[in-house]
């Protein structure tokens, strides 16, 4: 395993120093870093928008039920359904 990694990282025709594996219009390592930066910014933006939607839904309709309904059971509270027959 170590020999494989040494071969990949020390060879000028393989690995990160070769220039192979770049997408179209990316010709250097700085171009590749720009692409990675754009991806990180996209993920951060997506996380912030998701959090905003989450907070909006929580403010409008709420995301949790009260403690009594949770103890009674969601199936019964939400759609009057029991999972098991009552044995008396």
C-alpha positions as CSV (number, residue, x, y, z in Angstrom):
1,X,0.0,0.0,0.0
2,X,2.8,2.4,0.9
3,X,4.6,1.6,-2.3
4,X,1.5,2.5,-4.3
5,X,1.1,5.8,-2.6
6,X,4.8,6.7,-3.1
7,X,4.5,5.8,-6.7
8,X,1.5,8.0,-7.2
9,X,2.8,11.0,-5.4
10,X,6.5,10.9,-6.5
11,X,5.9,10.3,-10.2
12,X,5.7,13.4,-12.4
13,X,3.5,11.6,-14.9
14,X,0.9,10.5,-12.3
15,X,-1.0,12.0,-9.4
16,X,-1.4,15.6,-8.5
17,X,1.6,16.9,-10.4
18,X,0.7,15.5,-13.8
19,X,-2.1,17.9,-14.7
20,X,-4.2,14.8,-15.6
21,X,-7.7,14.6,-14.2
22,X,-8.5,18.3,-14.5
23,X,-11.9,19.1,-16.1
24,X,-12.2,21.1,-19.2
25,X,-10.9,24.7,-19.1
26,X,-8.9,23.9,-15.9
27,X,-5.2,23.9,-16.7
28,X,-3.5,24.4,-13.4
29,X,-3.7,23.6,-9.7
30,X,-4.9,27.1,-8.9
31,X,-7.8,26.5,-11.3
32,X,-8.6,23.3,-9.5
33,X,-8.5,25.1,-6.1
34,X,-10.9,27.7,-7.5
35,X,-13.3,24.8,-8.4
36,X,-13.0,23.3,-5.0
37,X,-13.6,26.8,-3.4
38,X,-16.7,27.2,-5.6
39,X,-17.9,23.8,-4.3
40,X,-17.4,24.7,-0.7
41,X,-19.2,28.0,-1.2
42,X,-22.1,26.1,-2.8
43,X,-22.4,23.7,0.1
44,X,-22.3,26.5,2.6
45,X,-25.0,28.4,0.7
46,X,-27.2,25.3,0.5
47,X,-26.8,24.7,4.2
48,X,-27.8,28.3,5.0
49,X,-30.9,28.1,2.7
50,X,-31.9,24.8,4.2
51,X,-31.6,26.2,7.7
52,X,-33.7,29.2,6.7
53,X,-36.4,26.9,5.3
54,X,-36.3,24.8,8.5
55,X,-36.7,28.0,10.6
56,X,-39.6,29.2,8.4
57,X,-41.5,25.9,8.7
58,X,-40.9,25.9,12.4
59,X,-42.3,29.4,12.8
60,X,-45.3,28.7,10.6
61,X,-46.6,25.3,11.6
62,X,-44.1,24.0,14.1
63,X,-41.9,21.0,13.9
64,X,-42.7,19.3,17.2
65,X,-45.8,18.1,18.9
66,X,-46.5,18.7,22.6
67,X,-45.4,16.3,25.3
68,X,-48.8,14.8,26.0
69,X,-49.4,13.9,22.3
70,X,-46.0,12.3,22.1
71,X,-46.7,10.2,25.2
72,X,-50.2,9.2,23.9
73,X,-48.6,8.2,20.5
74,X,-48.4,9.8,17.2
75,X,-50.5,7.2,15.4
76,X,-53.5,7.8,17.7
77,X,-53.1,11.6,17.8
78,X,-52.6,12.2,14.1
79,X,-54.8,9.6,12.4
80,X,-56.6,7.6,15.1
81,X,-54.7,4.4,14.3
82,X,-53.5,1.8,16.7
83,X,-50.6,-0.5,16.0
84,X,-51.8,-3.3,18.2
85,X,-55.2,-4.5,19.3
86,X,-56.0,-3.8,23.0
87,X,-56.0,-6.9,25.1
88,X,-58.3,-6.6,28.1
